Amino acid sequence: MLRFLTAGESHGPGLIAIIEGLPANLSINTNLINQELAQRQQGAGRGGRMKIELDQVKILSGVRFGLTLGSPVSLLIENKDWANWTTVMSSDPIPVEPTRLLEPRPGHADLPGVLKYGQRDCRNILERASARETAARVAVGGVAKQLLAQFGITVGSQVKSIGDITAVACLCNPDQISDVRLSPVHTLDEEAAKRMVEHIDQARAAGESLGGVFEVVVWGVPVGLGSHVHWDRRLDAQLSAVIMSIPAIKGVEVGDGFALAERLGSAAHDAIYYAPEQGFYRRTNYAGGIEGGISNGMPIRITAAMKPIPTLMTPLPSVQIETKEVVEAARERSDVCAVPAAAIVAEAMVSWVLAGAILEKFGGDNIQETLAAFARYHKEVSAGDPN
Ligand SMILES: Cc1cc2nc3c(=O)[nH]c(=O)nc-3n(C[C@H](O)[C@H](O)[C@H](O)COP(=O)(O)O)c2cc1C
């Protein structure tokens, strides 16, 4: 079983992740992880924090000479901003406590968090609720992507809308990923990208924030990941859960998702064909590559909706948690829009689930065993034999 934990506060010394369950002998390239981290930091709409940080991973354990050992892999990303927060975020008691944050922000974890955890300072909640934590997930995803690459699986994403500006461009093959990543708003539609950047600039000037929609696409997924036999083994359920675990994500669709609900059945399902050289195949992919909780060999396609960033420079009304006075919600340094970054986090989380599904199906204590089982299965499935 593949599992990971993250730890770390937004303005603490750093973020850590521990991955357990990777097979031995998997090649790990630190630069590839750092590329993912750099991509998460980018995008129009990011706040001042991203100018301070230069996220780089340090591998603390589980990898020797570029190969996994089968032992837990631990990853560290230092927070450069920590230097400015050593007093406010001290783990030891300090003589004079810093100003507490008492004006919870609507849409953030501040108020439910202080009530649940019995806190008198919203900082004790927001430090962990902050999406800074997603840097650790992206590092984990960078490892998962390297496992998937061994099996010919590639994960990409693009932004489909920011606010009410919609992009029209198909992310149809993995060769387009590098172009998406050059865009300031992570989309192939250059004309829409210009309007999206303007929209973000206008929102910033108005003290507003924006959300949007992005898609994650996975190519090269073999038939047979996930299972129909139990609710928590369904691949679509696992993917939806990890996408929803990303802060500010409020909706997930698999394949054509909500649009399927208004179609006739004949226009909603992907007819099955067979050719000896190709095996079973489809000409459409309304299902987004998953039927009955099992990957069907078509690209996996997931779409997600991100709400606007909760921290507003023109804040909504709130209530001071001690005096109960009407106040403006707290302003923290903040992103105006983080949809491109969220897409990168989603790539990481999707990669994680698929890496786990690969290991569940093909097993192995070292990657050679996993690859051998995969090759045998691939041969049988390509020949059209039920495995
Ligand atoms: C990549 C990324 C960056 C984010 N940046 C900010 C930010 O700068 N300020 C903010 O208030 N919320 C930001 N958020 C959203 C909050 O973390 C999120 O809304 C909050 O934790 C509450 O969780 P919920 O929206 O899922 O209910 C960001 C989310 C992501 C995925």
The ligand as a Tripos MOL2 file, in Angstrom:
@<TRIPOS>MOLECULE
LIG
   31    33     1     0     0
SMALL
NO_CHARGES

@<TRIPOS>ATOM
      1 C1         -2.5580   26.6610   -5.0050 C.3       1 LIG1
      2 C2         -3.5030   27.3630   -4.0800 C.ar      1 LIG1
      3 C3         -3.1970   28.6280   -3.5990 C.ar      1 LIG1
      4 C4         -4.0720   29.2800   -2.7240 C.ar      1 LIG1
      5 N1         -3.7220   30.5240   -2.2910 N.ar      1 LIG1
      6 C5         -4.5480   31.1610   -1.4210 C.ar      1 LIG1
      7 C6         -4.2160   32.4690   -0.9200 C.ar      1 LIG1
      8 O1         -3.1740   33.0350   -1.2510 O.2       1 LIG1
      9 N2         -5.0740   33.0530   -0.0690 N.ar      1 LIG1
     10 C7         -6.2350   32.4640    0.3370 C.ar      1 LIG1
     11 O2         -6.9890   33.0280    1.1030 O.2       1 LIG1
     12 N3         -6.5720   31.2310   -0.1240 N.ar      1 LIG1
     13 C8         -5.7690   30.5720   -0.9700 C.ar      1 LIG1
     14 N4         -6.1200   29.3220   -1.4410 N.ar      1 LIG1
     15 C9         -7.4170   28.7440   -1.0450 C.3       1 LIG1
     16 C10        -7.4750   28.3900    0.4220 C.3       1 LIG1
     17 O3         -6.3640   27.5930    0.8060 O.3       1 LIG1
     18 C11        -8.7930   27.6520    0.7430 C.3       1 LIG1
     19 O4         -9.8750   28.3460    0.2050 O.3       1 LIG1
     20 C12        -8.9540   27.5060    2.2420 C.3       1 LIG1
     21 O5         -7.9710   26.6250    2.7390 O.3       1 LIG1
     22 C13       -10.3210   26.9930    2.6690 C.3       1 LIG1
     23 O6        -10.5790   25.7190    2.1640 O.3       1 LIG1
     24 P1        -11.8530   25.4710    1.2150 P.3       1 LIG1
     25 O7        -11.8800   26.5890    0.2310 O.co2     1 LIG1
     26 O8        -11.5830   24.1430    0.5620 O.co2     1 LIG1
     27 O9        -13.0780   25.4570    2.0680 O.co2     1 LIG1
     28 C14        -5.2810   28.6590   -2.3320 C.ar      1 LIG1
     29 C15        -5.5740   27.3720   -2.8120 C.ar      1 LIG1
     30 C16        -4.7080   26.7310   -3.6760 C.ar      1 LIG1
     31 C17        -5.0470   25.3660   -4.1910 C.3       1 LIG1
@<TRIPOS>BOND
     1     1     2 1
     2     2     3 ar
     3     2    30 ar
     4     3     4 ar
     5     4     5 ar
     6     4    28 ar
     7     5     6 ar
     8     6     7 ar
     9     6    13 1
    10     7     8 2
    11     7     9 ar
    12     9    10 ar
    13    10    11 2
    14    10    12 ar
    15    12    13 ar
    16    13    14 ar
    17    14    15 1
    18    14    28 ar
    19    15    16 1
    20    16    17 1
    21    16    18 1
    22    18    19 1
    23    18    20 1
    24    20    21 1
    25    20    22 1
    26    22    23 1
    27    23    24 1
    28    24    25 2
    29    24    26 1
    30    24    27 1
    31    28    29 ar
    32    29    30 ar
    33    30    31 1
@<TRIPOS>SUBSTRUCTURE
     1 LIG1         1 GROUP 0 **** ****
